[in-house]
Amino acid sequence: MDVAVIFDMDGVLIDSEPLWCRAEVEVFNNLGVPLQESMCSQTMGLRTSEVVSYWYAQFPWTGTNQSAVAERILSRVGELVATEGKPMPGAVETVQLCQRMHLPLALATSSPIHLVYLVLKRLGLQDAFDVLNSAETEEFGKPHPAVYLTAARRLGVLPSNCIAVEDSIRGMMSAKTAGMRCIVVPAADERDNPQFTTADIALDSLAAINQAWLERIINS
């Protein structure tokens, strides 16, 4: 039985959630939107266009269309990733372990594909994944399962034989609705969220994963 592993990117492979938050606060504050860092978790896991629409609905601005705002955020995040992006603990090692075990690997992310390339270059994982799939190319983003279902189809592996690795509620819901097992690695301030009990396994860090553990999960 082929078992594949499908990783989310932001907050799973790279510690980019703080970078997204900084970029969003900068851009939205310049538009007069009173966004604070503590509010960024409300849109975690959404596509950038959906983040912009979310805040526009609450604090409508004038003079700059939503597409332009999304581009400003993406541009700023790209700058921050290229200069400050750091891997999440154990992330690179876990991907490399999956490679050594010859597991099919995919990335299923809400970020646009050009940002995916920036992140993988920053982490030295340019050639690690068999499939890269961005929810930007899907009709619906997470928590809809499309981004995971497409990744599984492109890998040629049944969703039920896929293990997703996520950090957000929306991402976990996306993977579970797709019919996959899901390992969650929530941020420290989210670990007590009861919604994460829907996941099959919850870890504090990917650094906890070794080959014996992963083989046991695959064969369970």
Backbone torsions as a table, in degrees:
resi	resn	phi	psi	omega
1	MET	NA	122.9	175.6
2	ASP	-75.4	127.6	174.6
3	VAL	-118.3	129.5	-179.5
4	ALA	-112.1	155.8	175.0
5	VAL	-118.1	128.7	-178.9
6	ILE	-119.9	118.0	-176.7
7	PHE	-98.1	138.4	159.2
8	ASP	-71.9	168.9	-177.4
9	MET	-109.2	-65.0	-174.7
10	ASP	-68.8	123.2	-179.7
11	GLY	85.0	-8.7	176.5
12	VAL	-110.8	-54.6	177.9
13	LEU	-91.4	-40.1	-176.2
14	ILE	-126.9	142.4	-179.2
15	ASP	-80.6	67.7	-172.6
16	SER	-102.1	-10.4	-179.6
17	GLU	-57.6	-42.5	176.0
18	PRO	-63.2	-31.1	179.3
19	LEU	-71.6	-41.9	174.8
20	TRP	-59.8	-43.2	-178.6
21	CYS	-62.1	-45.6	178.5
22	ARG	-59.6	-45.4	-178.8
23	ALA	-63.6	-43.8	-178.9
24	GLU	-65.7	-43.4	179.1
25	VAL	-61.1	-45.0	179.7
26	GLU	-59.5	-51.4	-174.9
27	VAL	-67.5	-46.6	-177.5
28	PHE	-69.6	-37.5	177.4
29	ASN	-61.3	-37.1	178.2
30	ASN	-66.3	-19.4	177.4
31	LEU	-93.5	-1.9	-178.5
32	GLY	91.2	7.0	177.9
33	VAL	-84.2	124.6	-174.7
34	PRO	-80.7	50.4	-178.7
35	LEU	-74.2	134.8	175.4
36	GLN	-119.2	158.7	-177.4
37	GLU	-56.2	-35.4	-178.0
38	SER	-66.4	-14.3	-177.9
39	MET	-92.8	-12.4	-172.9
40	CYS	-65.0	-27.0	-178.6
41	SER	-63.8	-19.6	-179.9
42	GLN	-63.7	-25.7	-176.4
43	THR	-114.6	13.9	-178.1
44	MET	-60.8	129.9	178.5
45	GLY	93.7	-10.1	179.4
46	LEU	-82.0	156.9	171.1
47	ARG	-70.0	156.0	-175.4
48	THR	-58.4	-41.3	179.5
49	SER	-62.0	-34.4	179.1
50	GLU	-73.5	-34.2	175.3
51	VAL	-61.8	-45.9	-179.6
52	VAL	-62.6	-45.0	179.2
53	SER	-62.5	-38.2	-179.6
54	TYR	-60.0	-48.8	-177.4
55	TRP	-76.9	-29.1	176.5
56	TYR	-64.5	-37.1	-180.0
57	ALA	-63.5	-29.0	-178.5
58	GLN	-94.2	-34.3	-177.2
59	PHE	-135.7	70.8	-176.1
60	PRO	-60.2	138.0	179.4
61	TRP	-119.6	170.9	178.8
62	THR	-125.4	158.5	171.3
63	GLY	96.9	-22.6	-179.4
64	THR	-136.8	124.6	-177.9
65	ASN	-75.0	164.2	-173.2
66	GLN	-65.5	-34.8	178.9
67	SER	-62.7	-41.3	179.3
68	ALA	-66.0	-37.1	178.1
69	VAL	-64.8	-43.8	178.5
70	ALA	-60.1	-41.1	179.5
71	GLU	-65.0	-37.5	177.4
72	ARG	-62.8	-43.0	179.5
73	ILE	-63.4	-47.3	-178.5
74	LEU	-62.6	-39.5	178.8
75	SER	-63.2	-43.4	-179.4
76	ARG	-68.4	-40.4	177.5
77	VAL	-62.1	-41.7	178.2
78	GLY	-58.7	-42.5	177.8
79	GLU	-61.7	-44.4	-177.4
80	LEU	-68.7	-40.3	178.4
81	VAL	-62.0	-44.3	-176.3
82	ALA	-66.0	-27.1	-175.5
83	THR	-107.8	-26.8	-173.2
84	GLU	-127.7	-5.5	-174.5
85	GLY	-61.4	131.5	179.5
86	LYS	-127.2	143.8	178.6
87	PRO	-68.3	149.5	171.0
88	MET	-69.5	149.4	-179.1
89	PRO	-54.5	126.7	177.2
90	GLY	79.5	-3.2	-173.9
91	ALA	-67.3	-53.1	-178.6
92	VAL	-62.2	-41.8	-179.4
93	GLU	-63.8	-37.0	179.4
94	THR	-68.8	-41.4	176.7
95	VAL	-62.4	-44.1	180.0
96	GLN	-65.2	-35.4	175.6
97	LEU	-62.4	-45.3	178.1
98	CYS	-60.2	-38.3	177.3
99	GLN	-63.0	-45.4	-179.4
100	ARG	-63.7	-28.7	178.6
101	MET	-86.5	1.6	177.4
102	HIS	59.5	38.3	176.9
103	LEU	-86.9	135.1	173.3
104	PRO	-59.5	136.1	-174.8
105	LEU	-126.1	138.4	175.0
106	ALA	-138.0	160.9	173.9
107	LEU	-118.3	130.3	179.3
108	ALA	-129.2	103.5	-168.8
109	THR	-131.6	156.3	174.2
110	SER	-83.2	-13.1	-179.1
111	SER	-75.8	151.0	177.6
112	PRO	-69.1	157.9	-170.6
113	ILE	-64.5	-32.1	-179.6
114	HIS	-66.5	-30.7	176.7
115	LEU	-74.7	-33.1	174.8
116	VAL	-57.5	-46.2	-179.8
117	TYR	-62.0	-40.0	178.0
118	LEU	-61.5	-45.2	-178.2
119	VAL	-64.8	-47.7	-177.8
120	LEU	-63.7	-36.2	175.6
121	LYS	-64.8	-43.6	179.8
122	ARG	-60.2	-36.3	-176.9
123	LEU	-91.0	-6.0	-177.5
124	GLY	72.3	29.8	-177.4
125	LEU	-117.2	29.4	-174.6
126	GLN	-56.6	-34.3	-174.2
127	ASP	-109.7	17.1	-172.7
128	ALA	-81.1	-27.7	-169.5
129	PHE	-107.1	139.9	176.9
130	ASP	-77.4	-30.9	-177.4
131	VAL	-138.3	135.0	172.0
132	LEU	-117.9	122.3	-179.0
133	ASN	-131.8	125.5	179.0
134	SER	-105.3	136.3	176.8
135	ALA	-65.6	-13.7	176.0
136	GLU	-62.0	-23.4	-179.3
137	THR	-92.6	-1.4	-179.2
138	GLU	-99.9	156.2	177.7
139	GLU	-65.0	-36.6	-179.2
140	PHE	-126.6	143.7	176.2
141	GLY	-92.8	-179.2	175.6
142	LYS	-58.9	139.6	17.1
143	PRO	-86.9	5.7	173.5
144	HIS	-61.5	144.3	-175.3
145	PRO	-79.3	-1.5	-170.2
146	ALA	-53.7	-45.1	-174.8
147	VAL	-63.2	-33.6	177.6
148	TYR	-78.9	-39.4	179.3
149	LEU	-63.9	-40.5	178.1
150	THR	-65.5	-41.5	179.1
151	ALA	-61.2	-43.8	179.5
152	ALA	-64.2	-43.3	179.9
153	ARG	-61.7	-42.7	-179.6
154	ARG	-68.6	-28.5	174.9
155	LEU	-75.7	-22.2	-175.2
156	GLY	78.2	29.4	-178.5
157	VAL	-123.3	137.7	177.8
158	LEU	-62.8	141.6	177.5
159	PRO	-53.5	-36.0	-179.3
160	SER	-67.4	-14.8	177.5
161	ASN	-102.6	15.0	179.8
162	CYS	-108.6	143.6	173.1
163	ILE	-113.8	119.3	178.7
164	ALA	-95.2	147.5	177.0
165	VAL	-121.3	117.1	-171.8
166	GLU	-133.3	165.9	176.0
167	ASP	-128.2	-9.0	-175.0
168	SER	-118.5	159.5	176.3
169	ILE	-62.5	-46.6	-178.9
170	ARG	-61.9	-41.4	179.6
171	GLY	-65.8	-43.2	177.6
172	MET	-60.1	-44.5	179.2
173	MET	-62.1	-38.7	178.3
174	SER	-60.4	-48.3	-178.3
175	ALA	-67.1	-44.1	-178.4
176	LYS	-66.9	-38.6	177.6
177	THR	-66.0	-28.2	176.3
178	ALA	-74.0	-8.9	179.3
179	GLY	90.2	21.6	-178.1
180	MET	-102.7	156.4	165.9
181	ARG	-74.3	152.0	-174.9
182	CYS	-138.7	126.5	170.1
183	ILE	-98.2	126.6	177.5
184	VAL	-110.3	143.1	176.6
185	VAL	-128.6	76.2	-174.1
186	PRO	-68.7	156.0	171.0
187	ALA	-61.4	154.6	-174.1
188	ALA	-54.3	-39.2	-176.9
189	ASP	-81.6	1.5	179.7
190	GLU	-113.8	-3.9	-171.2
191	ARG	-63.4	-26.8	-178.6
192	ASP	-89.2	3.4	179.5
193	ASN	-65.8	118.9	-175.8
194	PRO	-63.3	-18.8	179.1
195	GLN	-64.4	-25.4	-179.1
196	PHE	-71.0	-8.3	176.7
197	THR	-67.3	-13.8	175.9
198	THR	-68.5	-25.3	-179.6
199	ALA	-67.6	157.2	178.3
200	ASP	-76.7	-35.9	-178.9
201	ILE	-144.2	139.4	174.6
202	ALA	-120.8	130.8	179.1
203	LEU	-123.8	151.7	173.6
204	ASP	-78.1	-26.3	-175.9
205	SER	-161.4	148.7	174.4
206	LEU	-68.7	-14.2	177.6
207	ALA	-63.4	-15.1	179.1
208	ALA	-77.5	-10.1	-174.5
209	ILE	-87.8	131.0	170.1
210	ASN	-132.5	177.8	-173.0
211	GLN	-64.7	-42.2	-179.4
212	ALA	-62.1	-41.9	179.0
213	TRP	-63.4	-46.1	-177.2
214	LEU	-66.9	-39.2	177.0
215	GLU	-61.7	-38.6	179.2
216	ARG	-65.1	-40.6	179.3
217	ILE	-66.7	-43.1	-179.4
218	ILE	-61.5	-39.3	-174.6
219	ASN	-89.7	-1.9	-177.6
220	SER	-80.8	NA	NA
